[in-house]
Amino acid sequence: MQGYIININSVKDEDLIVTILTESNLYTTYRFYGARHSIIHVGFKIDFELETNLKSSIPRLKDVIQIGYPWIQDAQKLYSWQRFIKLFYPHLKDVEEIEEFYFNLLDTLAHKMVKQNPKRAIIENYVQLCEHEGRLHTEYECLLCEEIIENDISLVRSFLPTHAKCSYSKRFSINKIKELFEEKSSLQLSDEEVEYLWDILLQGL
Ligand SMILES: [Zn+2]
């Protein structure tokens, strides 16, 4: 089957605990050290098999083949991708059965990143995630004072809307945020604004 590696922990010797997001599950797997094994990293998409063993509660990860991205040699794209995908681990780790949505979202993103700036593609993708989870606030009500936001808006963690004057943070024109939330487009945002939203995103999904 195929999945995305969203977390890797080293255990004794050079063995690894590898968490993999597939279409329908989040698997915690054990990978024994092997000199002939291909190197794996967080963010890689892999094809793999699991071997279950009565002696261990964790299935063994085997027959791993990396599925490359066209942009895998682009250090900036790979780095942004890995930072984003790592956030899925704390977000999903207590869930076992996963909706197909998450796997498909990452598939779509990997494809979009062929042509698009990685941070813009990720921010747009993240807005889709928030919408799917029912926490994209398109009523534009301020988290802090609960009044409607008419002009200057500022986003805080999880892209929650606030008045810029209430959260004392960077102000955005509301039309730009509406376009991001409703059209899933970052086109109107400047590079500097994208960087700001990127830093918010890194605080956690
Ligand atoms: Zn307010």
Boltz pocket constraint, residues with backbone or C-beta under 6 A from the ligand:
constraints:
  - pocket:
      binder: B
      contacts: [[A, 142], [A, 143], [A, 144], [A, 145], [A, 146], [A, 147], [A, 162], [A, 163], [A, 166]]
      max_distance: 6.0
